[in-house]
Amino acid sequence: MLTRCGYGTSGACPVAGIELTLGKTIAKARRRKGWPQRDLAAMIGRSESWVSQVERDVIPVNSLDALRQISDALGISLAELLAAAPPGPAPVSTRRRASSARVDRNLGPGGG
């Protein structure tokens, strides 16, 4: 997988000297709108602390629904956010996670 700069998979852009992380992409789009973190947080139903941690890449965004909300609020494409997301497991939708938990619960001890 190539980054937007075309070099490797680390997310680093050696040409511009900046890393294209998910958090930095979100922060840049938010600042471009002139919004403080609390405004974005209110629009997507999250806390200002959560937005801050995501923008600093302290916590990942593991929900496709959350990425969609951020994308809609900031007016940037979901593809741009996904391209900036770190390599690893893809975000899981809330519905899929809930149905997986239901299956596990129904199996009980000893499996199926």
PyRosetta script that sets phi, psi and omega in degrees:
from pyrosetta import init, pose_from_sequence

init()
pose = pose_from_sequence("MLTRCGYGTSGACPVAGIELTLGKTIAKARRRKGWPQRDLAAMIGRSESWVSQVERDVIPVNSLDALRQISDALGISLAELLAAAPPGPAPVSTRRRASSARVDRNLGPGGG")
pose.set_psi(1, 131.7)
pose.set_omega(1, 179.9)
pose.set_phi(2, -101.1)
pose.set_psi(2, 146.7)
pose.set_omega(2, 174.4)
pose.set_phi(3, -77.9)
pose.set_psi(3, 176.7)
pose.set_omega(3, 178.4)
pose.set_phi(4, -62.3)
pose.set_psi(4, -23.8)
pose.set_omega(4, 178.4)
pose.set_phi(5, -82.2)
pose.set_psi(5, -17.8)
pose.set_omega(5, 179.7)
pose.set_phi(6, 90.2)
pose.set_psi(6, 12.3)
pose.set_omega(6, -178.7)
pose.set_phi(7, -118.9)
pose.set_psi(7, 114.6)
pose.set_omega(7, 169.6)
pose.set_phi(8, 59.4)
pose.set_psi(8, -162.0)
pose.set_omega(8, -176.5)
pose.set_phi(9, -123.8)
pose.set_psi(9, 6.5)
pose.set_omega(9, -173.5)
pose.set_phi(10, -75.7)
pose.set_psi(10, -15.5)
pose.set_omega(10, -174.7)
pose.set_phi(11, 89.3)
pose.set_psi(11, -7.2)
pose.set_omega(11, 179.9)
pose.set_phi(12, -80.6)
pose.set_psi(12, 145.7)
pose.set_omega(12, 178.9)
pose.set_phi(13, -117.9)
pose.set_psi(13, 91.6)
pose.set_omega(13, -175.2)
pose.set_phi(14, -62.9)
pose.set_psi(14, -23.7)
pose.set_omega(14, -179.0)
pose.set_phi(15, -70.7)
pose.set_psi(15, -46.9)
pose.set_omega(15, -177.8)
pose.set_phi(16, -92.3)
pose.set_psi(16, -15.2)
pose.set_omega(16, 179.8)
pose.set_phi(17, 77.4)
pose.set_psi(17, 19.9)
pose.set_omega(17, 178.9)
pose.set_phi(18, -126.9)
pose.set_psi(18, 149.7)
pose.set_omega(18, 175.7)
pose.set_phi(19, -91.3)
pose.set_psi(19, 136.1)
pose.set_omega(19, 179.3)
pose.set_phi(20, -98.5)
pose.set_psi(20, 76.0)
pose.set_omega(20, -179.9)
pose.set_phi(21, -92.1)
pose.set_psi(21, 165.0)
pose.set_omega(21, 177.8)
pose.set_phi(22, -60.7)
pose.set_psi(22, -46.9)
pose.set_omega(22, -178.7)
pose.set_phi(23, -60.3)
pose.set_psi(23, -43.8)
pose.set_omega(23, -179.7)
pose.set_phi(24, -68.1)
pose.set_psi(24, -33.6)
pose.set_omega(24, 177.2)
pose.set_phi(25, -65.2)
pose.set_psi(25, -43.3)
pose.set_omega(25, 179.0)
pose.set_phi(26, -65.5)
pose.set_psi(26, -47.0)
pose.set_omega(26, -179.3)
pose.set_phi(27, -60.0)
pose.set_psi(27, -43.0)
pose.set_omega(27, -179.2)
pose.set_phi(28, -62.8)
pose.set_psi(28, -44.4)
pose.set_omega(28, -180.0)
pose.set_phi(29, -66.3)
pose.set_psi(29, -38.0)
pose.set_omega(29, 179.0)
pose.set_phi(30, -65.7)
pose.set_psi(30, -46.0)
pose.set_omega(30, 179.3)
pose.set_phi(31, -64.1)
pose.set_psi(31, -35.5)
pose.set_omega(31, 178.1)
pose.set_phi(32, -60.2)
pose.set_psi(32, -32.9)
pose.set_omega(32, 177.7)
pose.set_phi(33, -79.5)
pose.set_psi(33, -14.3)
pose.set_omega(33, -178.4)
pose.set_phi(34, 80.5)
pose.set_psi(34, 20.9)
pose.set_omega(34, -177.2)
pose.set_phi(35, -96.0)
pose.set_psi(35, 141.7)
pose.set_omega(35, 168.1)
pose.set_phi(36, -76.9)
pose.set_psi(36, 163.9)
pose.set_omega(36, -179.1)
pose.set_phi(37, -57.3)
pose.set_psi(37, -35.5)
pose.set_omega(37, -177.2)
pose.set_phi(38, -63.8)
pose.set_psi(38, -31.9)
pose.set_omega(38, 178.9)
pose.set_phi(39, -68.9)
pose.set_psi(39, -45.4)
pose.set_omega(39, 177.0)
pose.set_phi(40, -62.1)
pose.set_psi(40, -43.0)
pose.set_omega(40, -180.0)
pose.set_phi(41, -57.8)
pose.set_psi(41, -45.2)
pose.set_omega(41, -179.8)
pose.set_phi(42, -63.5)
pose.set_psi(42, -38.6)
pose.set_omega(42, -178.4)
pose.set_phi(43, -67.0)
pose.set_psi(43, -30.6)
pose.set_omega(43, -176.2)
pose.set_phi(44, -106.9)
pose.set_psi(44, 5.2)
pose.set_omega(44, 176.4)
pose.set_phi(45, 71.3)
pose.set_psi(45, 32.7)
pose.set_omega(45, 178.5)
pose.set_phi(46, -123.0)
pose.set_psi(46, 170.2)
pose.set_omega(46, 178.3)
pose.set_phi(47, -83.5)
pose.set_psi(47, 157.5)
pose.set_omega(47, 175.8)
pose.set_phi(48, -61.2)
pose.set_psi(48, -36.2)
pose.set_omega(48, 178.1)
pose.set_phi(49, -61.4)
pose.set_psi(49, -42.0)
pose.set_omega(49, 179.6)
pose.set_phi(50, -61.9)
pose.set_psi(50, -46.6)
pose.set_omega(50, 179.8)
pose.set_phi(51, -60.4)
pose.set_psi(51, -44.3)
pose.set_omega(51, 179.2)
pose.set_phi(52, -58.9)
pose.set_psi(52, -45.7)
pose.set_omega(52, -179.1)
pose.set_phi(53, -66.6)
pose.set_psi(53, -37.5)
pose.set_omega(53, 177.5)
pose.set_phi(54, -65.5)
pose.set_psi(54, -45.0)
pose.set_omega(54, -178.2)
pose.set_phi(55, -64.9)
pose.set_psi(55, -28.3)
pose.set_omega(55, 178.2)
pose.set_phi(56, -91.4)
pose.set_psi(56, 5.5)
pose.set_omega(56, -179.8)
pose.set_phi(57, 58.6)
pose.set_psi(57, 31.8)
pose.set_omega(57, 176.4)
pose.set_phi(58, -79.5)
pose.set_psi(58, -41.2)
pose.set_omega(58, 177.5)
pose.set_phi(59, -122.7)
pose.set_psi(59, 147.8)
pose.set_omega(59, 178.4)
pose.set_phi(60, -85.0)
pose.set_psi(60, 161.4)
pose.set_omega(60, 170.8)
pose.set_phi(61, -98.9)
pose.set_psi(61, 104.6)
pose.set_omega(61, -175.1)
pose.set_phi(62, -96.4)
pose.set_psi(62, 4.0)
pose.set_omega(62, -177.1)
pose.set_phi(63, -116.0)
pose.set_psi(63, 126.0)
pose.set_omega(63, 176.6)
pose.set_phi(64, -64.6)
pose.set_psi(64, -33.8)
pose.set_omega(64, 177.1)
pose.set_phi(65, -61.3)
pose.set_psi(65, -42.9)
pose.set_omega(65, 179.2)
pose.set_phi(66, -64.1)
pose.set_psi(66, -42.1)
pose.set_omega(66, 177.8)
pose.set_phi(67, -62.0)
pose.set_psi(67, -39.3)
pose.set_omega(67, 178.0)
pose.set_phi(68, -64.1)
pose.set_psi(68, -42.3)
pose.set_omega(68, 179.3)
pose.set_phi(69, -62.4)
pose.set_psi(69, -43.2)
pose.set_omega(69, 178.5)
pose.set_phi(70, -63.2)
pose.set_psi(70, -45.2)
pose.set_omega(70, -180.0)
pose.set_phi(71, -58.5)
pose.set_psi(71, -47.9)
pose.set_omega(71, -179.5)
pose.set_phi(72, -64.3)
pose.set_psi(72, -44.1)
pose.set_omega(72, -177.6)
pose.set_phi(73, -63.8)
pose.set_psi(73, -42.3)
pose.set_omega(73, -175.7)
pose.set_phi(74, -88.2)
pose.set_psi(74, -10.8)
pose.set_omega(74, 180.0)
pose.set_phi(75, 70.7)
pose.set_psi(75, 31.9)
pose.set_omega(75, 175.0)
pose.set_phi(76, -117.4)
pose.set_psi(76, 156.8)
pose.set_omega(76, -175.0)
pose.set_phi(77, -73.1)
pose.set_psi(77, 148.4)
pose.set_omega(77, 175.3)
pose.set_phi(78, -61.9)
pose.set_psi(78, -35.0)
pose.set_omega(78, 178.5)
pose.set_phi(79, -61.4)
pose.set_psi(79, -38.5)
pose.set_omega(79, 178.6)
pose.set_phi(80, -65.1)
pose.set_psi(80, -40.7)
pose.set_omega(80, 177.9)
pose.set_phi(81, -66.4)
pose.set_psi(81, -43.4)
pose.set_omega(81, -179.9)
pose.set_phi(82, -65.6)
pose.set_psi(82, -33.9)
pose.set_omega(82, 178.7)
pose.set_phi(83, -66.6)
pose.set_psi(83, -29.9)
pose.set_omega(83, -179.4)
pose.set_phi(84, -87.3)
pose.set_psi(84, -13.5)
pose.set_omega(84, -179.0)
pose.set_phi(85, -67.3)
pose.set_psi(85, 146.2)
pose.set_omega(85, -179.5)
pose.set_phi(86, -66.0)
pose.set_psi(86, 152.7)
pose.set_omega(86, 177.1)
pose.set_phi(87, -63.9)
pose.set_psi(87, 151.5)
pose.set_omega(87, -179.3)
pose.set_phi(88, 142.0)
pose.set_psi(88, -163.7)
pose.set_omega(88, -179.4)
pose.set_phi(89, -61.0)
pose.set_psi(89, 140.2)
pose.set_omega(89, 178.6)
pose.set_phi(90, -68.7)
pose.set_psi(90, 152.4)
pose.set_omega(90, 176.2)
pose.set_phi(91, -57.3)
pose.set_psi(91, 143.3)
pose.set_omega(91, -177.1)
pose.set_phi(92, -105.4)
pose.set_psi(92, 135.4)
pose.set_omega(92, 177.9)
pose.set_phi(93, -71.8)
pose.set_psi(93, 153.6)
pose.set_omega(93, -178.3)
pose.set_phi(94, -62.0)
pose.set_psi(94, -38.6)
pose.set_omega(94, -177.8)
pose.set_phi(95, -64.2)
pose.set_psi(95, -43.1)
pose.set_omega(95, -179.1)
pose.set_phi(96, -64.0)
pose.set_psi(96, -42.4)
pose.set_omega(96, 179.1)
pose.set_phi(97, -63.0)
pose.set_psi(97, -42.3)
pose.set_omega(97, -178.9)
pose.set_phi(98, -65.8)
pose.set_psi(98, -41.5)
pose.set_omega(98, -179.4)
pose.set_phi(99, -68.7)
pose.set_psi(99, -34.4)
pose.set_omega(99, 177.3)
pose.set_phi(100, -64.7)
pose.set_psi(100, -40.4)
pose.set_omega(100, 179.4)
pose.set_phi(101, -65.6)
pose.set_psi(101, -36.7)
pose.set_omega(101, -179.9)
pose.set_phi(102, -64.5)
pose.set_psi(102, -41.9)
pose.set_omega(102, 179.0)
pose.set_phi(103, -62.8)
pose.set_psi(103, -45.8)
pose.set_omega(103, 179.6)
pose.set_phi(104, -60.6)
pose.set_psi(104, -41.8)
pose.set_omega(104, -179.7)
pose.set_phi(105, -63.5)
pose.set_psi(105, -40.2)
pose.set_omega(105, -176.6)
pose.set_phi(106, -70.5)
pose.set_psi(106, -24.8)
pose.set_omega(106, -179.4)
pose.set_phi(107, -71.1)
pose.set_psi(107, -36.1)
pose.set_omega(107, 179.7)
pose.set_phi(108, 64.4)
pose.set_psi(108, -169.4)
pose.set_omega(108, -179.4)
pose.set_phi(109, -63.5)
pose.set_psi(109, 139.5)
pose.set_omega(109, 176.8)
pose.set_phi(110, 86.6)
pose.set_psi(110, -0.1)
pose.set_omega(110, 176.6)
pose.set_phi(111, 72.8)
pose.set_psi(111, -152.1)
pose.set_omega(111, -172.2)
pose.set_phi(112, -106.8)
pose.dump_pdb("model.pdb")
